[in-house]
Amino acid sequence: MAAVLLQAGVPQPLFGRGGEAGDVRGLQQRQEAAHRLRFLHTGEALGLLGQLVAAIASLGGVFLVYTGFALSWRRFFSRRRTNTEPREEAAAQTERAA
């Protein structure tokens, strides 16, 4: 059931367009659409194919979380080099070349 607000004894829908006070058919249509969208959202409406698409989308979300943590880990817990190492290597290479 859709949530309704009683105002002066007349039910008014909280979500969507209210329309007229006696607009029961519009409310029923919105409820039916929401009911159908729920089954589309969970993958039940299209059977096995819909559930497969929902599973792939869920795995994609898990993969995004994993890559975010992996990048954060590499950024914050990597071995830190001192700033002098690259300079020393560059100086050694120029000495070898000369």
VMD Tcl script that builds the backbone (N, CA, C; Angstrom):
set m [mol new atoms 294]
animate dup $m
set s [atomselect $m all]
$s set {name element resname resid chain x y z} {
  {N N MET 1 A 0.840 -1.189 0.000}
  {CA C MET 1 A 0.000 0.000 0.000}
  {C C MET 1 A 0.882 1.249 0.000}
  {N N ALA 2 A 0.456 2.221 -0.715}
  {CA C ALA 2 A 1.188 3.488 -0.742}
  {C C ALA 2 A 0.907 4.248 0.545}
  {N N ALA 3 A 1.919 4.977 0.983}
  {CA C ALA 3 A 1.743 5.787 2.175}
  {C C ALA 3 A 0.829 6.962 1.851}
  {N N VAL 4 A -0.129 7.213 2.720}
  {CA C VAL 4 A -1.053 8.324 2.498}
  {C C VAL 4 A -1.105 9.198 3.733}
  {N N LEU 5 A -1.471 10.427 3.514}
  {CA C LEU 5 A -1.600 11.407 4.570}
  {C C LEU 5 A -3.071 11.791 4.671}
  {N N LEU 6 A -3.630 11.653 5.851}
  {CA C LEU 6 A -5.028 12.043 6.027}
  {C C LEU 6 A -5.084 13.530 6.338}
  {N N GLN 7 A -5.748 14.245 5.471}
  {CA C GLN 7 A -5.873 15.682 5.649}
  {C C GLN 7 A -7.351 16.017 5.494}
  {N N ALA 8 A -7.950 16.439 6.543}
  {CA C ALA 8 A -9.383 16.758 6.584}
  {C C ALA 8 A -10.212 15.527 6.208}
  {N N GLY 9 A -9.750 14.345 6.628}
  {CA C GLY 9 A -10.507 13.129 6.394}
  {C C GLY 9 A -10.394 12.567 4.992}
  {N N VAL 10 A -9.604 13.192 4.085}
  {CA C VAL 10 A -9.470 12.729 2.704}
  {C C VAL 10 A -8.046 12.227 2.503}
  {N N PRO 11 A -7.865 10.968 2.079}
  {CA C PRO 11 A -6.502 10.468 1.871}
  {C C PRO 11 A -5.802 11.193 0.728}
  {N N GLN 12 A -4.591 11.628 0.976}
  {CA C GLN 12 A -3.769 12.291 -0.036}
  {C C GLN 12 A -2.465 11.510 -0.173}
  {N N PRO 13 A -2.031 11.154 -1.376}
  {CA C PRO 13 A -0.783 10.404 -1.531}
  {C C PRO 13 A 0.422 11.259 -1.151}
  {N N LEU 14 A 1.383 10.632 -0.481}
  {CA C LEU 14 A 2.593 11.349 -0.084}
  {C C LEU 14 A 3.592 11.463 -1.226}
  {N N PHE 15 A 3.600 10.478 -2.134}
  {CA C PHE 15 A 4.573 10.455 -3.219}
  {C C PHE 15 A 3.852 10.615 -4.543}
  {N N GLY 16 A 4.465 11.318 -5.474}
  {CA C GLY 16 A 3.862 11.501 -6.786}
  {C C GLY 16 A 2.859 12.642 -6.768}
  {N N ARG 17 A 2.168 12.811 -7.889}
  {CA C ARG 17 A 1.186 13.887 -7.998}
  {C C ARG 17 A -0.075 13.496 -7.260}
  {N N GLY 18 A -0.614 14.420 -6.533}
  {CA C GLY 18 A -1.820 14.142 -5.760}
  {C C GLY 18 A -3.066 14.100 -6.608}
  {N N GLY 19 A -3.195 15.002 -7.551}
  {CA C GLY 19 A -4.397 15.047 -8.387}
  {C C GLY 19 A -5.598 15.466 -7.563}
  {N N GLU 20 A -6.755 15.053 -8.006}
  {CA C GLU 20 A -7.986 15.372 -7.301}
  {C C GLU 20 A -8.116 14.507 -6.049}
  {N N ALA 21 A -8.961 14.922 -5.132}
  {CA C ALA 21 A -9.151 14.179 -3.886}
  {C C ALA 21 A -9.714 12.788 -4.157}
  {N N GLY 22 A -10.522 12.628 -5.182}
  {CA C GLY 22 A -11.114 11.337 -5.487}
  {C C GLY 22 A -10.364 10.579 -6.580}
  {N N ASP 23 A -9.110 10.909 -6.814}
  {CA C ASP 23 A -8.322 10.302 -7.885}
  {C C ASP 23 A -7.754 8.955 -7.435}
  {N N VAL 24 A -8.643 7.992 -7.227}
  {CA C VAL 24 A -8.225 6.675 -6.764}
  {C C VAL 24 A -7.580 5.891 -7.896}
  {N N ARG 25 A -8.091 6.060 -9.113}
  {CA C ARG 25 A -7.547 5.313 -10.241}
  {C C ARG 25 A -6.092 5.683 -10.514}
  {N N GLY 26 A -5.771 6.971 -10.437}
  {CA C GLY 26 A -4.380 7.405 -10.635}
  {C C GLY 26 A -3.460 6.820 -9.572}
  {N N LEU 27 A -3.941 6.762 -8.340}
  {CA C LEU 27 A -3.152 6.176 -7.259}
  {C C LEU 27 A -2.937 4.684 -7.512}
  {N N GLN 28 A -3.962 4.003 -7.958}
  {CA C GLN 28 A -3.842 2.577 -8.241}
  {C C GLN 28 A -2.858 2.328 -9.382}
  {N N GLN 29 A -2.873 3.166 -10.392}
  {CA C GLN 29 A -1.937 3.015 -11.505}
  {C C GLN 29 A -0.498 3.203 -11.041}
  {N N ARG 30 A -0.271 4.183 -10.173}
  {CA C ARG 30 A 1.074 4.398 -9.655}
  {C C ARG 30 A 1.523 3.227 -8.790}
  {N N GLN 31 A 0.614 2.664 -8.009}
  {CA C GLN 31 A 0.951 1.507 -7.186}
  {C C GLN 31 A 1.302 0.300 -8.054}
  {N N GLU 32 A 0.539 0.079 -9.118}
  {CA C GLU 32 A 0.821 -1.029 -10.017}
  {C C GLU 32 A 2.165 -0.852 -10.710}
  {N N ALA 33 A 2.465 0.371 -11.124}
  {CA C ALA 33 A 3.752 0.640 -11.777}
  {C C ALA 33 A 4.904 0.400 -10.800}
  {N N ALA 34 A 4.744 0.842 -9.568}
  {CA C ALA 34 A 5.786 0.632 -8.561}
  {C C ALA 34 A 5.967 -0.861 -8.292}
  {N N HIS 35 A 4.865 -1.606 -8.279}
  {CA C HIS 35 A 4.932 -3.054 -8.059}
  {C C HIS 35 A 5.697 -3.731 -9.195}
  {N N ARG 36 A 5.432 -3.336 -10.420}
  {CA C ARG 36 A 6.138 -3.917 -11.568}
  {C C ARG 36 A 7.619 -3.530 -11.564}
  {N N LEU 37 A 7.905 -2.295 -11.219}
  {CA C LEU 37 A 9.297 -1.849 -11.195}
  {C C LEU 37 A 10.111 -2.579 -10.135}
  {N N ARG 38 A 9.456 -2.971 -9.042}
  {CA C ARG 38 A 10.165 -3.723 -8.010}
  {C C ARG 38 A 10.679 -5.034 -8.584}
  {N N PHE 39 A 9.842 -5.736 -9.344}
  {CA C PHE 39 A 10.263 -7.006 -9.912}
  {C C PHE 39 A 11.306 -6.813 -11.013}
  {N N LEU 40 A 11.238 -5.708 -11.722}
  {CA C LEU 40 A 12.290 -5.397 -12.689}
  {C C LEU 40 A 13.610 -5.121 -11.977}
  {N N HIS 41 A 13.536 -4.389 -10.867}
  {CA C HIS 41 A 14.727 -4.012 -10.114}
  {C C HIS 41 A 15.442 -5.238 -9.545}
  {N N THR 42 A 14.695 -6.216 -9.080}
  {CA C THR 42 A 15.300 -7.405 -8.481}
  {C C THR 42 A 15.661 -8.458 -9.513}
  {N N GLY 43 A 15.252 -8.290 -10.767}
  {CA C GLY 43 A 15.576 -9.239 -11.811}
  {C C GLY 43 A 14.574 -10.366 -11.934}
  {N N GLU 44 A 13.483 -10.323 -11.182}
  {CA C GLU 44 A 12.487 -11.387 -11.218}
  {C C GLU 44 A 11.579 -11.284 -12.441}
  {N N ALA 45 A 11.435 -10.113 -13.012}
  {CA C ALA 45 A 10.473 -9.907 -14.088}
  {C C ALA 45 A 10.896 -10.600 -15.377}
  {N N LEU 46 A 12.183 -10.698 -15.644}
  {CA C LEU 46 A 12.657 -11.266 -16.899}
  {C C LEU 46 A 13.199 -12.681 -16.727}
  {N N GLY 47 A 12.933 -13.299 -15.609}
  {CA C GLY 47 A 13.348 -14.680 -15.389}
  {C C GLY 47 A 14.847 -14.814 -15.200}
  {N N LEU 48 A 15.391 -15.893 -15.741}
  {CA C LEU 48 A 16.801 -16.195 -15.557}
  {C C LEU 48 A 17.704 -15.129 -16.189}
  {N N LEU 49 A 17.309 -14.605 -17.338}
  {CA C LEU 49 A 18.099 -13.560 -17.991}
  {C C LEU 49 A 18.151 -12.298 -17.121}
  {N N GLY 50 A 17.028 -11.917 -16.550}
  {CA C GLY 50 A 16.993 -10.747 -15.675}
  {C C GLY 50 A 17.841 -10.932 -14.429}
  {N N GLN 51 A 17.808 -12.137 -13.871}
  {CA C GLN 51 A 18.621 -12.411 -12.690}
  {C C GLN 51 A 20.102 -12.418 -13.041}
  {N N LEU 52 A 20.439 -12.893 -14.241}
  {CA C LEU 52 A 21.828 -12.870 -14.686}
  {C C LEU 52 A 22.324 -11.433 -14.841}
  {N N VAL 53 A 21.511 -10.582 -15.431}
  {CA C VAL 53 A 21.882 -9.170 -15.584}
  {C C VAL 53 A 22.048 -8.513 -14.220}
  {N N ALA 54 A 21.143 -8.809 -13.275}
  {CA C ALA 54 A 21.246 -8.249 -11.924}
  {C C ALA 54 A 22.504 -8.752 -11.224}
  {N N ALA 55 A 22.854 -10.021 -11.415}
  {CA C ALA 55 A 24.062 -10.565 -10.793}
  {C C ALA 55 A 25.316 -9.915 -11.359}
  {N N ILE 56 A 25.362 -9.704 -12.664}
  {CA C ILE 56 A 26.527 -9.059 -13.284}
  {C C ILE 56 A 26.661 -7.619 -12.795}
  {N N ALA 57 A 25.543 -6.927 -12.663}
  {CA C ALA 57 A 25.578 -5.554 -12.151}
  {C C ALA 57 A 26.074 -5.533 -10.708}
  {N N SER 58 A 25.646 -6.507 -9.907}
  {CA C SER 58 A 26.093 -6.579 -8.515}
  {C C SER 58 A 27.586 -6.869 -8.436}
  {N N LEU 59 A 28.066 -7.782 -9.272}
  {CA C LEU 59 A 29.500 -8.071 -9.290}
  {C C LEU 59 A 30.307 -6.863 -9.747}
  {N N GLY 60 A 29.733 -6.068 -10.658}
  {CA C GLY 60 A 30.402 -4.837 -11.071}
  {C C GLY 60 A 30.561 -3.869 -9.910}
  {N N GLY 61 A 29.527 -3.758 -9.088}
  {CA C GLY 61 A 29.609 -2.893 -7.906}
  {C C GLY 61 A 30.655 -3.384 -6.919}
  {N N VAL 62 A 30.717 -4.704 -6.708}
  {CA C VAL 62 A 31.726 -5.278 -5.815}
  {C C VAL 62 A 33.130 -5.006 -6.366}
  {N N PHE 63 A 33.301 -5.142 -7.680}
  {CA C PHE 63 A 34.599 -4.885 -8.299}
  {C C PHE 63 A 35.025 -3.429 -8.114}
  {N N LEU 64 A 34.086 -2.505 -8.235}
  {CA C LEU 64 A 34.414 -1.087 -8.034}
  {C C LEU 64 A 34.863 -0.814 -6.603}
  {N N VAL 65 A 34.206 -1.442 -5.635}
  {CA C VAL 65 A 34.611 -1.273 -4.232}
  {C C VAL 65 A 36.014 -1.839 -4.024}
  {N N TYR 66 A 36.266 -3.029 -4.586}
  {CA C TYR 66 A 37.589 -3.654 -4.444}
  {C C TYR 66 A 38.686 -2.767 -5.038}
  {N N THR 67 A 38.470 -2.253 -6.239}
  {CA C THR 67 A 39.508 -1.427 -6.860}
  {C C THR 67 A 39.733 -0.137 -6.076}
  {N N GLY 68 A 38.670 0.415 -5.503}
  {CA C GLY 68 A 38.833 1.611 -4.676}
  {C C GLY 68 A 39.700 1.348 -3.461}
  {N N PHE 69 A 39.441 0.213 -2.776}
  {CA C PHE 69 A 40.265 -0.132 -1.617}
  {C C PHE 69 A 41.706 -0.437 -2.042}
  {N N ALA 70 A 41.881 -1.125 -3.157}
  {CA C ALA 70 A 43.233 -1.467 -3.619}
  {C C ALA 70 A 44.035 -0.205 -3.943}
  {N N LEU 71 A 43.421 0.741 -4.621}
  {CA C LEU 71 A 44.129 1.987 -4.937}
  {C C LEU 71 A 44.451 2.783 -3.679}
  {N N SER 72 A 43.525 2.801 -2.729}
  {CA C SER 72 A 43.780 3.508 -1.465}
  {C C SER 72 A 44.928 2.853 -0.714}
  {N N TRP 73 A 44.929 1.520 -0.682}
  {CA C TRP 73 A 45.986 0.797 0.019}
  {C C TRP 73 A 47.346 1.108 -0.604}
  {N N ARG 74 A 47.409 1.087 -1.932}
  {CA C ARG 74 A 48.682 1.386 -2.599}
  {C C ARG 74 A 49.111 2.813 -2.343}
  {N N ARG 75 A 48.163 3.713 -2.258}
  {CA C ARG 75 A 48.524 5.119 -2.071}
  {C C ARG 75 A 49.013 5.397 -0.657}
  {N N PHE 76 A 48.337 4.826 0.347}
  {CA C PHE 76 A 48.652 5.176 1.731}
  {C C PHE 76 A 49.667 4.252 2.388}
  {N N PHE 77 A 49.822 3.039 1.878}
  {CA C PHE 77 A 50.710 2.098 2.541}
  {C C PHE 77 A 51.837 1.606 1.643}
  {N N SER 78 A 52.208 2.361 0.653}
  {CA C SER 78 A 53.308 1.959 -0.221}
  {C C SER 78 A 54.632 2.291 0.456}
  {N N ARG 79 A 55.690 1.629 -0.050}
  {CA C ARG 79 A 57.014 1.971 0.474}
  {C C ARG 79 A 57.342 3.388 0.040}
  {N N ARG 80 A 57.772 4.156 0.963}
  {CA C ARG 80 A 58.100 5.540 0.636}
  {C C ARG 80 A 59.603 5.649 0.380}
  {N N ARG 81 A 59.945 6.263 -0.720}
  {CA C ARG 81 A 61.352 6.489 -1.055}
  {C C ARG 81 A 61.734 7.893 -0.629}
  {N N THR 82 A 62.976 8.042 -0.294}
  {CA C THR 82 A 63.441 9.389 0.041}
  {C C THR 82 A 63.676 10.157 -1.247}
  {N N ASN 83 A 63.703 11.447 -1.140}
  {CA C ASN 83 A 63.880 12.284 -2.330}
  {C C ASN 83 A 65.309 12.242 -2.854}
  {N N THR 84 A 66.259 11.750 -2.056}
  {CA C THR 84 A 67.658 11.766 -2.491}
  {C C THR 84 A 67.982 10.601 -3.413}
  {N N GLU 85 A 67.247 9.514 -3.361}
  {CA C GLU 85 A 67.556 8.347 -4.190}
  {C C GLU 85 A 67.548 8.666 -5.684}
  {N N PRO 86 A 66.514 9.300 -6.215}
  {CA C PRO 86 A 66.561 9.593 -7.659}
  {C C PRO 86 A 67.707 10.525 -8.033}
  {N N ARG 87 A 68.041 11.453 -7.161}
  {CA C ARG 87 A 69.149 12.364 -7.449}
  {C C ARG 87 A 70.474 11.619 -7.485}
  {N N GLU 88 A 70.647 10.704 -6.536}
  {CA C GLU 88 A 71.897 9.937 -6.500}
  {C C GLU 88 A 72.012 9.069 -7.738}
  {N N GLU 89 A 70.923 8.450 -8.158}
  {CA C GLU 89 A 70.955 7.617 -9.350}
  {C C GLU 89 A 71.273 8.464 -10.592}
  {N N ALA 90 A 70.662 9.638 -10.678}
  {CA C ALA 90 A 70.925 10.523 -11.817}
  {C C ALA 90 A 72.368 10.977 -11.825}
  {N N ALA 91 A 72.901 11.285 -10.645}
  {CA C ALA 91 A 74.299 11.711 -10.569}
  {C C ALA 91 A 75.240 10.581 -10.958}
  {N N ALA 92 A 74.903 9.366 -10.528}
  {CA C ALA 92 A 75.740 8.205 -10.891}
  {C C ALA 92 A 75.705 7.955 -12.386}
  {N N GLN 93 A 74.590 8.150 -13.008}
  {CA C GLN 93 A 74.486 7.931 -14.453}
  {C C GLN 93 A 75.259 8.971 -15.227}
  {N N THR 94 A 75.251 10.216 -14.775}
  {CA C THR 94 A 76.010 11.249 -15.470}
  {C C THR 94 A 77.512 11.027 -15.302}
  {N N GLU 95 A 77.933 10.497 -14.149}
  {CA C GLU 95 A 79.363 10.204 -13.937}
  {C C GLU 95 A 79.808 9.068 -14.860}
  {N N ARG 96 A 78.929 8.074 -15.028}
  {CA C ARG 96 A 79.262 6.943 -15.890}
  {C C ARG 96 A 79.366 7.393 -17.356}
  {N N ALA 97 A 78.501 8.286 -17.745}
  {CA C ALA 97 A 78.466 8.751 -19.134}
  {C C ALA 97 A 79.686 9.617 -19.439}
  {N N ALA 98 A 80.233 10.287 -18.452}
  {CA C ALA 98 A 81.348 11.216 -18.698}
  {C C ALA 98 A 82.665 10.552 -18.770}
}
mol reanalyze $m
mol bondsrecalc $m
mol representation Tube
mol addrep $m
